[in-house]
C-alpha cells in the first residue's frame, strides 16, 4: 500500500528557499514506492508558499494530495487571535471563510494542472486558540454549512483534531475539543447529507492527553461516532530532546527492531502505530500518512527521506 507524506515538515529548506535543493528532495520522494502523494500546506494565498510554477513542475503526476490548512491558520491567528472557522467573532470567522475560499482556488489550480481530481481532501482546523479568543460548536457548524455550499470539485472536507485547552497545560494549538468537533460534524452531516469527517493526528492527541493512549482514545471516539476518516502519524516526546518536550514539532518515530533510523526519546513507536491502525480498523481510511520534522536542521536529503521511509514502513507492517 501507499500513504500520504507531509513532506513540507521534513523539507531541507530550513534556512530559506532553495529551489534546487528542494527539487532534489522531491526527486528522492518520487522514488519512494510507499508514497501515494503529499499532505500539502496551504498558507493562505497561493498554491505554493514560494513558487506555484516550481511546485507544479516538480510534483509527480501520479501523486494525489491532501491539503492541510494548519500552517496558514497558525500564521493568521498569530496576527489576529480571533481568526478561525470556529470563532465567535464575526470578523474573525469571516476572515477564516475568505482563507478557505483561497484554498478552494488553489485546489482548483492544482486539479486543472493535473487534468484530474488529484486533491482528495482538505484538512481544516478549529481555530481560534480558546485561551485567547472565544469559539463554539455553533460557530463551527455555521462555517461548515457555508463551506459545504461551495463547489469543492469532489474534495472531502475533514477536520484535523488538534490539542484543546487543558487546565494546567500550555496548549500547542488550543482549539475545540474532539467532542465539540464531532458534534458539529454530526449536525451538518445530518442536516445537509454531507460526509465531513475527522482526522486524528497522533502527536497532537498525545500532546493534549499527555499519554500515548490518547491517540487511541481519540481514534475510538471518532470511529464510534462514525466520522473517522484518517490518522496522520506525527511524533512527540515527554523528554528534553532536540524536538522539545510535549512540543508539536513532528518528531520522527523511535527506532525499532525493524527500523534502525529514528529519534531517541520519541513516544511514537512502531507498536503504537500498529495499535492505532488496529483501533482505526485498518489502513483503508481515506487519509493515512506521516508528517515528521527533522533534527538537526542541516540533515541531508537522503537522511530526511530515510526518516520518512522508516515510518511509512512501520505503517505498512501494521
For each residue, the residues with C-beta under 8 A, 3 or more apart:
1: 34 283 316
2: 33 34 35 36
3: 34 35 36 283 288 289 290 312 315 316
4: 35 36 37 38 39 64 66 232 287 288 289 290
5: 29 32 35 37 38 39 289 290 291 308 312
6: 9 10 38 39 41 68 232 234 250 289 290 291 292
7: 10 11 25 26 29 38 39 308
8: 11 38 39 40 41 71
9: 6 234 250 291 292 293
10: 6 7 250 292 293 294 304 307 308
11: 7 8 14 22 25 304
12: 18 21 22 24 25 299 300 301 304
13: 16 17 18 21 22
14: 11 297 298
15: 297
16: 13
17: 13 22 50 51
18: 12 13 21 22
19: 22 23 50 51 54
20: 23 24
21: 12 13 18 24 25 301
22: 11 12 13 17 18 19 25 26 54 58
23: 19 20 26 27 54 58
24: 12 20 21 27 28 301
25: 7 11 12 21 22 28 29 301 304 305
26: 7 22 23 29 30 58 59 60
27: 23 24 30 31
28: 24 25 31 32 301 302 305
29: 5 7 25 26 32 35 60 305 308
30: 26 27 35 60
31: 27 28
32: 5 28 29 35 305 308 309 312
33: 2
34: 1 2 3 309 312 313 316
35: 2 3 4 5 29 30 32 38 63 312
36: 2 3 4 63 64
37: 4 5 60 63 64 65 66 118 120
38: 4 5 6 7 8 35 59 63 65 66
39: 4 5 6 7 8 65 66 67 68 123 232 289 291
40: 8 65 66 67 68
41: 6 8 49 67 68 70 71 72
42: 47 67 68 69 71 72 102 103 106 122
43: 46 49 71 72 75
44: 72 75 76 99 102
45: 102
46: 43 49 52 106
47: 42 52 55 56 106 109 110
48: 51 52 54 55
49: 41 43 46 71
50: 17 19 54 55
51: 17 19 48 54 55
52: 46 47 48 55 56 109
53: 56 57
54: 19 22 23 48 50 51 57 58
55: 47 48 50 51 52 58 59
56: 47 52 53 59 110 113
57: 53 54
58: 22 23 26 54 55
59: 26 38 55 56 63
60: 26 29 30 37 63
61: 114
62:
63: 35 36 37 38 59 60 118
64: 4 36 37 118 119 120
65: 37 38 39 40 110 118 119 120
66: 4 37 38 39 40 119 120 121 122 123 287 289
67: 39 40 41 42 103 106 107 119 121 122 123 155
68: 6 39 40 41 42 71 122 123 160
69: 42 72 73 99 100 103 122 123 124 125
70: 41 73 74 123 125 160 162
71: 8 41 42 43 49 68 74 75
72: 41 42 43 44 69 75 76 99 103
73: 69 70 76 77 83 84 96 99 124 125 127
74: 70 71 77 78 173
75: 43 44 71 72 78 79
76: 44 72 73 79 80 83 95 96 99 127
77: 73 74 80 81 83 84 127 128 129 132 133
78: 74 75
79: 75 76 83
80: 76 77 83 92 95
81: 77 92 128 129 132 133
82: 87 89 91 92 128 133
83: 73 76 77 79 80 87 92 95 96 99 127 128
84: 73 77 87 92 93 96 126 127 128 133 135 175
85: 93 96 97 100 124 125 126 127 139 140 143 144 147
86: 93 126 127 128 135 136 137 139 140 143 175 176 180 184
87: 82 83 84 92 93 96 127 128 133 134 135 139
88: 93 133 134 135 136 139
89: 82 92 93 128 133 134
90: 93 94
91: 82 94 95
92: 80 81 82 83 84 87 89 95 96 128 133
93: 84 85 86 87 88 89 90 96 97 139 142 143
94: 90 91 97 98
95: 76 80 83 91 92 98 99
96: 73 76 83 84 85 87 92 93 99 100 127 143
97: 85 93 94 100 101 143 146 147
98: 94 95 101 102
99: 44 69 72 73 76 83 95 96 102 103
100: 69 85 96 97 103 104 124 147
101: 97 98 104 105 150
102: 42 44 45 98 99 105 106
103: 42 67 69 72 99 100 106 107 122
104: 100 101 107 108 150 151 152
105: 101 102 108 109
106: 42 46 47 67 102 103 109 110
107: 67 103 104 110 111 119 122 152 153 155
108: 104 105 111 112 153
109: 47 52 105 106 112 113
110: 47 56 65 106 107 113 114 118 119
111: 107 108 114 116 117 118 119 153
112: 108 109 115
113: 56 109 110
114: 61 110 111 118
115: 112
116: 111
117: 111 120 153 154 155
118: 37 63 64 65 110 111 114
119: 64 65 66 67 107 110 111 122 153 155
120: 37 64 65 66 117 155 156 286 287
121: 66 67 155 156 157 158 229 230 286 287
122: 42 66 67 68 69 103 107 119 152 155 156 157 158
123: 39 66 67 68 69 70 158 159 160 199 287
124: 69 73 85 100 157 158 159 160
125: 69 70 73 85 159 160 162 173 175
126: 84 85 86 135 140 159 162 175 176 180 181
127: 73 76 77 83 84 85 86 87 96 135 173 175
128: 77 81 82 83 84 86 87 89 92 132 133 134 135 174 175
129: 77 81 132 133 165 171 173 174 175
130: 133 134 135 164 165 171 174 175 176
131: 165 171 174
132: 77 81 128 129 174
133: 77 81 82 84 87 88 89 92 128 129 130
134: 87 88 89 128 130
135: 84 86 87 88 126 127 128 130 139 140 175 176
136: 86 88 139 140 180
137: 86 140 141 176 180 183 184 187
138: 141 142
139: 85 86 87 88 93 135 136 142 143
140: 85 86 126 135 136 137 143 144 176 180 181 184
141: 137 138 144 145 184 187 188
142: 93 138 139 145 146
143: 85 86 93 96 97 139 140 146 147
144: 85 140 141 147 148 157 184 185 188 194 196
145: 141 142 148 149 188 191 192
146: 97 142 143 149 150
147: 85 97 100 143 144 150 152 157
148: 144 145 157 188 192 194 196
149: 145 146
150: 101 104 146 147
151: 104
152: 104 107 122 147 155 156 157
153: 107 108 111 117 119
154: 117
155: 67 107 117 119 120 121 122 152
156: 120 121 122 152 195 196 197 229 286
157: 121 122 124 144 147 148 152 194 196 197
158: 121 122 123 124 196 197 198 199 229 230 286 287
159: 123 124 125 126 181 184 185 196 197 198 199
160: 68 70 123 124 125 198 199 201 232
161: 175 178 181 198 199 200 201 204 205 218 222
162: 70 125 126 172 173 175 201 204
163: 166 171 172 173 174 175 204 205 207 208 248
164: 130 171 173 174 175 176 177 178 208
165: 129 130 131 169 171 174
166: 163 169 171 208
167:
168:
169: 165 166 210 246
170:
171: 129 130 131 163 164 165 166 174
172: 162 163 204 207 246 247 248
173: 74 125 127 129 162 163 164 204 248
174: 128 129 130 131 132 163 164 165 171
175: 84 86 125 126 127 128 129 130 135 161 162 163 164
176: 86 126 130 135 137 140 164 180 181 184
177: 164 180 181
178: 161 164 181 182 198 218 221 222
179: 182 183 221
180: 86 126 136 137 140 176 177 183 184
181: 126 140 159 161 176 177 178 184 185 198
182: 178 179 185 186 198 221 222 225 227
183: 137 179 180 186 187
184: 86 137 140 141 144 159 176 180 181 187 188
185: 144 159 181 182 188 189 196 197 198 225 227
186: 182 183 189 190 225 227
187: 137 141 183 184 190 191
188: 141 144 145 148 184 185 191 192 194 196
189: 185 186 192 193 194 195 196 227
190: 186 187 193
191: 145 187 188
192: 145 148 188 189
193: 189 190
194: 144 148 157 188 189
195: 156 189
196: 144 148 156 157 158 159 185 188 189 227
197: 156 157 158 159 185 227 228 229 230 286
198: 158 159 160 161 178 181 182 185 222 227 228 229
199: 123 158 159 160 161 229 230 231 232 287
200: 161 205 215 218 219 222 228 230 231 232
201: 160 161 162 204 205 231 232 234 291
202: 205 206 215 231 232 233 234 235 268 272 273 276
203: 206 207 233 234 235 236 248 250 251 268
204: 161 162 163 172 173 201 207 208 234 248
205: 161 163 200 201 202 208 209 214 215 217 218
206: 202 203 209 210 211 212 214 215 236 267 268
207: 163 172 203 204 210 236 246 247 248
208: 163 164 166 204 205 214
209: 205 206 213 214 215 217 218
210: 169 206 207 214 238 246
211: 206 214
212: 206 215 216 267 268 272
213: 209 216 217
214: 205 206 208 209 210 211 217 218
215: 200 202 205 206 209 212 218 219 231 272 276
216: 212 213 219 220 275 276 279
217: 205 209 213 214 220 221
218: 161 178 200 205 209 214 215 221 222
219: 200 215 216 222 223 228 231 276 279 280
220: 216 217 223 224 279
221: 178 179 182 217 218 224 225
222: 161 178 182 198 200 218 219 225 227 228
223: 219 220 226 228 279 280 281
224: 220 221
225: 182 185 186 221 222 228
226: 223
227: 182 185 186 189 196 197 198 222
228: 197 198 200 219 222 223 225 280 281 285
229: 121 156 158 197 198 199 285 286 287
230: 121 158 197 199 200 285 286 287 288 289
231: 199 200 201 202 215 219 276 277 280 285 287 288
232: 4 6 39 160 199 200 201 202 287 288 289 290 291
233: 202 203 253 268 273 276 289 290 291 311 314 315
234: 6 9 201 202 203 204 248 250 251 268 290 291 292
235: 202 203 243 250 251 252 253 254 263 266 267 268 292
236: 203 206 207 243 246 247 248 249 251 266 267 268
237: 241 243 244 245 246 247 251 263 265 266 267
238: 210 245 246 267
239: 245 265
240: 245
241: 237 244 245 251 263 264 265 266
242: 295 296
243: 235 236 237 247 249 250 251 263 265 266 293 295
244: 237 241 247 249
245: 237 238 239 240 241
246: 169 172 207 210 236 237 238
247: 172 207 236 237 243 244
248: 163 172 173 203 204 207 234 236
249: 236 243 244 293
250: 6 9 10 203 234 235 243 291 292 293
251: 203 234 235 236 237 241 243 263 266 268 292 293
252: 235 262 263 266 268 292 293 294 307 310 311
253: 233 235 256 259 262 263 266 268 269 270 273 292 310 311 314
254: 235 262 263 264 265 266 267 268 269 270
255: 259 260 261 262 263 264
256: 253 259 262 269 270 271 314
257:
258: 270 313 314 317
259: 253 255 256 262 270 310 313 314
260: 255
261: 255 303 306 307 310
262: 252 253 254 255 256 259 266 307 310
263: 235 237 241 243 251 252 253 254 255 266 295 307
264: 241 254 255
265: 237 239 241 243 254
266: 235 236 237 241 243 251 252 253 254 262 263 269
267: 206 212 235 236 237 238 254 272
268: 202 203 206 212 233 234 235 236 251 252 253 254 272 273
269: 253 254 256 266 272 273
270: 253 254 256 258 259 273 274 314 317
271: 256 274 275
272: 202 212 215 267 268 269 275 276
273: 202 233 253 268 269 270 276 277 311 314 315 318
274: 270 271 277 278 314 317 318
275: 216 271 272 278 279
276: 202 215 216 219 231 233 272 273 279 280
277: 231 273 274 280 282 283 288 315 318
278: 274 275 281 282 318
279: 216 219 220 223 275 276
280: 219 223 228 231 276 277 285
281: 223 228 278 284 285
282: 277 278 285
283: 1 3 277 288 315 316 318
284: 281
285: 228 229 230 231 280 281 282 288
286: 120 121 156 158 197 229 230
287: 4 66 120 121 123 158 199 229 230 231 232
288: 3 4 230 231 232 277 283 285 315
289: 3 4 5 6 39 66 230 232 233 315
290: 3 4 5 6 232 233 234 308 311 312 315
291: 5 6 9 39 201 232 233 234 250
292: 6 9 10 234 235 250 251 252 253 307 308 311
293: 9 10 243 249 250 251 252
294: 10 252 297 299 303 304 307
295: 242 243 263 299
296: 242 299
297: 14 15 294
298: 14
299: 12 294 295 296 303 304
300: 12 303 304
301: 12 21 24 25 28 304 305
302: 28 305 306
303: 261 294 299 300 306 307
304: 10 11 12 25 294 299 300 301 307 308
305: 25 28 29 32 301 302 308 309
306: 261 302 303 309 310
307: 10 252 261 262 263 292 294 303 304 310 311
308: 5 7 10 29 32 290 292 304 305 311 312
309: 32 34 305 306 312 313
310: 252 253 259 261 262 306 307 313 314
311: 233 252 253 273 290 292 307 308 314 315
312: 3 5 32 34 35 290 308 309 315 316
313: 34 258 259 309 310 316 317
314: 233 253 256 258 259 270 273 274 310 311 317 318
315: 3 233 273 277 283 288 289 290 311 312 318
316: 1 3 34 283 312 313
317: 258 270 274 313 314
318: 273 274 277 278 283 314 315
